[in-house]
Structure formats: C-alpha cells, structure tokens
C-alpha cells in the first residue's frame, strides 16, 4: 500500500479539496516547506500558496492570502481566508 496523506482544504466558500495526496507544499514566515506521509505533527500560518499532489494526479495549486495548516498523523487540514485584525 502506498503511503498517503488525507488532505482537506477549506475556504470560506466551502471545501476546495478533499482526498488522498502524496505531498503538500506551502510557504510560511520562514520559507517553503513540504509535508510527506509520516510527517511530524505540525501547525503553521501559511501566506502564499498551497500545492497538493493528489494520488495519481498532477500538482494542484491553490492561492492563499492567509490561512492555517495543521498536520496530525497523516491528516492535513488547511483553513484558508482566516480574517486577521
């Protein structure tokens, strides 16, 4: 069985992506980062874009003004469009 991540990307308008992926990449305040299966638990603000490589598909890019990304086990949750004061 292939290692995979279960990814959900949620925007204000609803779920933008949900499904298995082999990699998620984004940008935070310290630079670019990648998340692969078995990644350590992780939470970060994201501020540029998010790339998802779904299982058996090409990379899909989602623009980001701001958001939060959380990794817990092999589950990646992304919440986009978080309002900042």
HELIX and SHEET records of a PDB file:
SHEET    1   A 6 UNK A  31  UNK A  36  0                                        
SHEET    2   A 6 UNK A  14  UNK A  28 -1                                        
SHEET    3   A 6 UNK A   5  UNK A  11 -1                                        
SHEET    4   A 6 UNK A  75  UNK A  80  1                                        
SHEET    5   A 6 UNK A  67  UNK A  72 -1                                        
SHEET    6   A 6 UNK A  42  UNK A  46 -1                                        
SHEET    1   B 4 UNK A  31  UNK A  36  0                                        
SHEET    2   B 4 UNK A  14  UNK A  28 -1                                        
SHEET    3   B 4 UNK A  49  UNK A  54 -1                                        
SHEET    4   B 4 UNK A  59  UNK A  63 -1                                        
END                                                                             
